[in-house]
Amino acid sequence: MPDNSEANIATADALTLLLHNQHALAAAIEEVTKWISENGVESVAANAMGAMETLDKNAQAITDSILQIRQF
């Protein structure tokens, strides 16, 4: 079986960068959501909160995948 350690490292590194981007997007959405909520547009704020929940859920799955790839 060929050694895929370099490919695994590259994959994990790429996923890590995507995860960092996901965290940055979540932070930006959180700031916008706070501003929207403070300005009385609750329905839009609720939709943004739903998007943040999806980002959080997917971030955990990406983190788990990164850890699994790095174990190989």
C-alpha positions as CSV (number, residue, x, y, z in Angstrom):
1,M,0.0,0.0,0.0
2,P,1.5,3.4,-1.0
3,D,2.4,5.9,1.7
4,N,-0.3,8.6,1.6
5,S,1.0,10.6,4.5
6,E,1.9,13.6,2.4
7,A,-1.6,13.6,0.8
8,N,-3.2,13.2,4.2
9,I,-1.2,16.2,5.5
10,A,-2.1,18.3,2.5
11,T,-5.8,17.4,2.8
12,A,-5.9,18.1,6.6
13,D,-4.1,21.4,6.0
14,A,-6.6,22.4,3.4
15,L,-9.5,21.4,5.6
16,T,-8.0,23.4,8.5
17,L,-7.9,26.5,6.3
18,L,-11.5,26.0,5.3
19,L,-12.4,25.6,9.0
20,H,-10.7,28.9,9.8
21,N,-12.7,30.5,7.0
22,Q,-15.8,29.0,8.4
23,H,-15.1,30.4,11.9
24,A,-14.4,33.8,10.3
25,L,-17.7,33.7,8.4
26,A,-19.6,32.7,11.6
27,A,-18.0,35.6,13.5
28,A,-19.1,38.0,10.7
29,I,-22.6,36.6,10.6
30,E,-22.8,36.9,14.4
31,E,-21.9,40.6,14.3
32,V,-24.4,41.4,11.5
33,T,-27.0,39.4,13.3
34,K,-26.5,41.4,16.5
35,W,-26.8,44.7,14.6
36,I,-29.9,43.4,12.7
37,S,-31.5,42.3,16.0
38,E,-30.8,45.6,17.7
39,N,-32.4,47.4,14.8
40,G,-35.7,45.6,15.0
41,V,-35.5,43.1,12.2
42,E,-36.0,39.9,14.2
43,S,-37.1,37.6,11.3
44,V,-33.8,38.3,9.5
45,A,-31.9,37.9,12.7
46,A,-33.5,34.5,13.3
47,N,-32.6,33.4,9.8
48,A,-29.0,34.5,10.4
49,M,-29.0,32.5,13.7
50,G,-30.1,29.4,11.7
51,A,-27.1,29.9,9.4
52,M,-24.8,30.2,12.3
53,E,-26.1,27.0,13.8
54,T,-25.4,25.2,10.5
55,L,-21.9,26.6,10.4
56,D,-21.3,25.4,14.0
57,K,-22.6,21.9,13.3
58,N,-20.5,21.6,10.1
59,A,-17.4,23.0,11.9
60,Q,-17.5,20.2,14.4
61,A,-17.8,17.6,11.6
62,I,-14.8,19.2,9.7
63,T,-12.8,19.3,12.9
64,D,-13.5,15.6,13.5
65,S,-12.5,14.8,9.9
66,I,-9.3,16.7,10.2
67,L,-8.4,14.8,13.4
68,Q,-9.1,11.5,11.7
69,I,-7.0,12.3,8.7
70,R,-4.1,13.5,10.8
71,Q,-4.1,10.1,12.6
72,F,-3.2,8.2,9.4
